Amino acid sequence: MNGPEEVRARLEETGYLVDDGLAVACFLALRLHRPLFCEGDAGVGKTALAAALAEALGAPLIRLQCHEGIDASQALYDWDFPRQLLHLRAAEAAGAEDADRLEGELYDRRFLIARPLLRALETCPSVLLIDEVDRADDEFEAFLLELLSEFSVTIPELGTVRAQVPPVVVLTSNRTREVHDALKRRCLYHWFDHPDFARELAIVRRRLPGVSQRLAEQVTALVQTLRSEDLLKPPGVAETIDWAEALDALGAREVDAELVVATLGSVLKYREDAERARGLLPAALQGA
């Protein structure tokens, strides 16, 4: 892509709206082959950005979902031990006697299970999403730092696998903990904030063209009001879309108190937040 404006246009063709800062960050990530570190609250579009980039580039999206305790074997590669055992038994049954040759066959590429990171190195082009990296531990961060610096990995039994062209890498963090500076320094950084009313309404209208204009405006206004309150988990854009979609599925062309209360589970995920919202809704509905 030739510049940030082309990146913006291509992403908007997929239905993903970006501001100037994100368009520049995506362009630089593509041009400089640098990972893009996306941080912000859940539901603000970080993961969706990787999917939109993959669609815009016509490349497969390869996703690594991080979690506590994740290690290299889960993220990079592992050996298919059941198939290796079957091969060993078949060779023994056929009378194989060359132990060195048999051992070499056991560690052939066909018995290697490529996990997301290895698949991304071997797939060109590709978009690699390392999702919720803040859920992983320090050791895994260090492993990622090394991998993303060289875009290569050495498999002792097979040798070094190096990406012909580095994948487009998007890392996301919900900031449940601070990710180490060493990993962030390797990346371009973009903070995802909640959008203002006009931008959020545009996103809802783009994602849900069949929803009435009035309903989209009211739902967006209600979510903006809820975010201004002291909630345990303020709703993200994803929840705004879910709420509008739920109300539309119930046949609503505009909001009313009964339907709003009945569908609160689409937008709020904690009992305390739902109870607080019920007390705020009468005044919020009057202003919507």
C-alpha positions as CSV (number, residue, x, y, z in Angstrom):
1,M,0.0,0.0,0.0
2,N,1.3,3.4,-1.0
3,G,0.3,5.5,2.0
4,P,-1.9,5.9,5.0
5,E,-4.8,7.1,2.9
6,E,-4.8,3.9,0.8
7,V,-4.6,1.8,4.0
8,R,-7.6,3.7,5.4
9,A,-9.5,3.2,2.2
10,R,-8.7,-0.5,2.0
11,L,-9.7,-1.1,5.6
12,E,-12.9,0.9,5.2
13,E,-13.8,-1.4,2.2
14,T,-13.8,-4.3,4.7
15,G,-16.1,-2.3,7.0
16,Y,-13.4,-1.3,9.5
17,L,-13.2,2.5,10.2
18,V,-9.9,3.9,11.2
19,D,-8.7,7.4,12.3
20,D,-5.6,9.1,11.1
21,G,-3.3,7.8,13.8
22,L,-4.3,4.2,13.3
23,A,-4.0,4.5,9.5
24,V,-0.5,5.8,9.9
25,A,0.4,3.1,12.4
26,C,-0.9,0.3,10.0
27,F,1.0,1.8,7.0
28,L,4.3,1.9,9.0
29,A,3.8,-1.6,10.2
30,L,3.3,-2.8,6.6
31,R,6.1,-0.7,5.2
32,L,8.7,-1.3,7.9
33,H,7.8,-4.9,8.7
34,R,7.3,-3.9,12.4
35,P,4.8,-5.6,14.7
36,L,1.9,-3.4,15.7
37,F,1.1,-3.4,19.5
38,C,-2.5,-2.5,20.1
39,E,-3.5,-1.7,23.6
40,G,-6.9,-0.7,25.1
41,D,-10.0,-1.9,26.8
42,A,-11.7,-5.0,25.6
43,G,-14.2,-4.5,22.8
44,V,-12.7,-1.4,21.2
45,G,-11.6,-3.1,17.9
46,K,-8.1,-4.4,18.4
47,T,-8.7,-8.0,17.3
48,A,-11.0,-6.8,14.6
49,L,-8.2,-4.8,13.1
50,A,-6.1,-7.9,12.5
51,A,-9.1,-9.5,10.7
52,A,-9.6,-6.4,8.6
53,L,-5.9,-6.2,7.7
54,A,-6.0,-9.9,6.6
55,E,-9.1,-9.2,4.4
56,A,-7.6,-6.0,2.9
57,L,-4.4,-7.8,2.1
58,G,-6.0,-11.0,0.8
59,A,-3.9,-12.9,3.3
60,P,-4.9,-15.6,5.8
61,L,-5.3,-14.6,9.4
62,I,-3.4,-16.8,11.8
63,R,-4.4,-16.3,15.4
64,L,-2.5,-17.2,18.6
65,Q,-4.7,-16.8,21.7
66,C,-2.5,-16.2,24.7
67,H,-3.3,-17.5,28.2
68,E,-1.6,-18.0,31.5
69,G,1.0,-20.7,31.2
70,I,1.3,-20.8,27.4
71,D,4.6,-22.1,26.2
72,A,6.6,-22.5,23.0
73,S,5.2,-26.0,22.2
74,Q,1.7,-24.6,22.2
75,A,2.6,-21.5,20.2
76,L,5.4,-22.7,17.9
77,Y,5.5,-26.4,17.1
78,D,5.1,-29.8,18.6
79,W,5.8,-33.4,17.5
80,D,2.9,-35.7,16.6
81,F,3.8,-38.4,19.1
82,P,0.9,-40.8,18.2
83,R,1.8,-40.7,14.5
84,Q,5.5,-41.2,15.4
85,L,4.6,-44.2,17.5
86,L,2.5,-45.8,14.7
87,H,5.3,-45.3,12.3
88,L,7.8,-46.9,14.7
89,R,5.5,-49.9,15.2
90,A,5.0,-50.3,11.4
91,A,8.7,-50.1,10.8
92,E,9.4,-52.7,13.4
93,A,6.7,-54.9,12.0
94,A,8.3,-54.6,8.6
95,G,11.6,-55.7,10.1
96,A,13.5,-52.4,10.0
97,E,16.9,-52.8,11.6
98,D,18.7,-49.5,10.8
99,A,18.2,-47.6,14.1
100,D,19.7,-44.3,12.9
101,R,17.6,-44.3,9.8
102,L,14.5,-45.0,11.8
103,E,15.2,-42.3,14.2
104,G,15.7,-39.8,11.4
105,E,12.4,-40.8,9.9
106,L,10.6,-40.2,13.2
107,Y,11.7,-36.5,13.1
108,D,10.6,-35.9,9.5
109,R,8.7,-32.7,8.7
110,R,5.5,-34.8,8.2
111,F,5.4,-35.5,11.9
112,L,5.7,-31.9,12.9
113,I,2.6,-30.1,14.1
114,A,2.9,-26.4,13.1
115,R,1.4,-24.1,15.7
116,P,0.3,-20.5,14.9
117,L,3.8,-18.9,15.1
118,L,5.5,-21.5,12.8
119,R,2.5,-21.4,10.4
120,A,2.9,-17.6,10.2
121,L,6.6,-17.9,9.4
122,E,5.9,-20.5,6.7
123,T,2.9,-18.7,5.1
124,C,3.5,-15.8,2.8
125,P,1.7,-13.5,3.0
126,S,0.0,-13.8,6.3
127,V,-1.3,-11.7,9.2
128,L,-0.4,-13.0,12.6
129,L,-2.6,-12.0,15.5
130,I,-1.1,-12.5,18.9
131,D,-4.2,-11.9,21.0
132,E,-4.2,-10.8,24.6
133,V,-0.5,-11.1,25.1
134,D,-0.9,-9.5,28.6
135,R,-2.4,-12.9,29.7
136,A,0.9,-14.7,29.0
137,D,3.9,-14.7,31.5
138,D,7.3,-13.1,31.3
139,E,9.1,-16.1,29.9
140,F,6.7,-16.2,26.9
141,E,7.2,-12.5,26.3
142,A,10.9,-13.0,26.1
143,F,10.4,-15.8,23.7
144,L,8.2,-13.6,21.5
145,L,10.8,-10.8,21.6
146,E,13.4,-13.1,20.1
147,L,11.1,-14.6,17.5
148,L,9.8,-11.2,16.4
149,S,13.3,-9.8,16.1
150,E,14.5,-12.4,13.6
151,F,11.3,-13.9,12.2
152,S,13.0,-17.2,12.3
153,V,13.1,-20.3,14.6
154,T,15.5,-23.2,14.8
155,I,14.1,-26.7,15.2
156,P,16.9,-28.8,16.4
157,E,15.9,-31.9,14.4
158,L,15.2,-30.0,11.1
159,G,17.2,-26.8,11.1
160,T,16.2,-23.1,10.8
161,V,12.9,-21.9,9.5
162,R,13.0,-18.3,8.3
163,A,10.1,-16.2,6.9
164,Q,10.8,-15.3,3.3
165,V,8.7,-12.2,4.0
166,P,7.9,-11.3,7.6
167,P,4.2,-11.7,8.4
168,V,2.1,-8.7,9.4
169,V,2.0,-9.0,13.2
170,V,-0.7,-7.5,15.4
171,L,-0.3,-7.9,19.2
172,T,-3.2,-7.0,21.4
173,S,-3.4,-6.2,25.1
174,N,-6.3,-5.4,27.4
175,R,-3.8,-4.1,29.9
176,T,-4.7,-6.6,32.6
177,R,-1.0,-6.2,33.4
178,E,1.9,-4.2,32.0
179,V,3.7,-5.8,29.1
180,H,7.5,-5.4,29.4
181,D,9.1,-2.4,27.7
182,A,11.5,-4.6,25.7
183,L,8.6,-6.2,23.8
184,K,6.9,-2.8,23.3
185,R,10.1,-1.2,22.0
186,R,10.2,-3.9,19.2
187,C,6.8,-2.8,18.1
188,L,4.9,0.2,16.8
189,Y,2.3,1.2,19.4
190,H,-1.3,2.4,19.2
191,W,-3.7,3.0,22.0
192,F,-7.3,2.2,21.3
193,D,-9.7,4.6,23.0
194,H,-13.4,4.4,23.1
195,P,-14.7,6.4,20.1
196,D,-16.8,9.6,20.3
197,F,-20.5,9.5,19.5
198,A,-20.2,10.3,15.8
199,R,-17.5,7.7,15.2
200,E,-19.2,5.0,17.1
201,L,-22.5,5.7,15.3
202,A,-20.7,5.4,12.0
203,I,-19.2,2.1,13.1
204,V,-22.6,0.7,14.1
205,R,-24.2,1.9,10.9
206,R,-21.4,0.3,8.8
207,R,-21.6,-3.0,10.7
208,L,-25.4,-3.1,10.9
209,P,-26.8,-1.3,7.8
210,G,-30.3,-2.9,8.3
211,V,-30.8,-1.3,11.8
212,S,-32.9,1.9,11.7
213,Q,-31.0,5.2,12.0
214,R,-33.0,6.1,15.1
215,L,-32.3,2.9,16.9
216,A,-28.6,3.1,16.1
217,E,-28.4,6.7,17.4
218,Q,-30.3,5.9,20.6
219,V,-28.2,2.7,21.4
220,T,-25.0,4.6,20.8
221,A,-26.1,7.4,23.0
222,L,-27.1,5.0,25.8
223,V,-23.7,3.2,25.6
224,Q,-21.9,6.6,25.7
225,T,-23.8,7.4,28.8
226,L,-23.0,4.0,30.5
227,R,-19.3,4.5,29.8
228,S,-19.4,7.8,31.7
229,E,-20.5,5.9,34.9
230,D,-18.3,4.0,37.3
231,L,-18.9,0.5,36.0
232,L,-16.8,-2.6,36.6
233,K,-16.6,-3.2,32.9
234,P,-17.6,-0.3,30.6
235,P,-19.1,-1.6,27.3
236,G,-16.9,-1.5,24.2
237,V,-17.9,-0.9,20.6
238,A,-18.5,-4.6,20.2
239,E,-21.2,-4.4,22.9
240,T,-22.8,-1.4,21.2
241,I,-23.1,-3.5,18.0
242,D,-24.4,-6.5,20.0
243,W,-27.0,-4.4,21.7
244,A,-28.3,-2.7,18.5
245,E,-28.4,-6.1,16.8
246,A,-30.3,-7.7,19.7
247,L,-32.9,-4.9,19.7
248,D,-33.3,-5.0,16.0
249,A,-33.8,-8.8,16.2
250,L,-36.7,-8.1,18.5
251,G,-38.3,-5.9,15.9
252,A,-37.4,-2.5,17.6
253,R,-37.1,0.5,15.4
254,E,-36.3,2.6,18.5
255,V,-35.5,1.9,22.1
256,D,-38.1,1.6,24.9
257,A,-37.6,0.9,28.6
258,E,-38.9,-2.6,28.5
259,L,-36.7,-3.8,25.7
260,V,-33.7,-2.0,26.9
261,V,-33.9,-3.8,30.3
262,A,-34.6,-7.1,28.7
263,T,-31.5,-6.9,26.5
264,L,-29.0,-5.5,29.1
265,G,-27.2,-8.8,28.9
266,S,-26.0,-7.9,25.4
267,V,-24.1,-4.9,26.7
268,L,-23.3,-5.4,30.4
269,K,-21.6,-8.6,31.7
270,Y,-21.6,-8.0,35.5
271,R,-24.7,-8.1,37.8
272,E,-23.5,-5.0,39.6
273,D,-23.2,-3.0,36.3
274,A,-26.7,-4.2,35.2
275,E,-28.3,-3.1,38.5
276,R,-26.6,0.3,38.3
277,A,-27.7,0.7,34.7
278,R,-31.4,0.0,35.6
279,G,-31.3,3.0,38.0
280,L,-29.8,5.2,35.3
281,L,-31.9,4.1,32.3
282,P,-35.1,6.3,32.9
283,A,-33.1,9.5,32.8
284,A,-30.8,8.2,30.0
285,L,-33.8,7.2,27.8
286,Q,-35.3,10.6,28.1
287,G,-32.2,12.1,26.6
288,A,-31.7,9.5,24.0
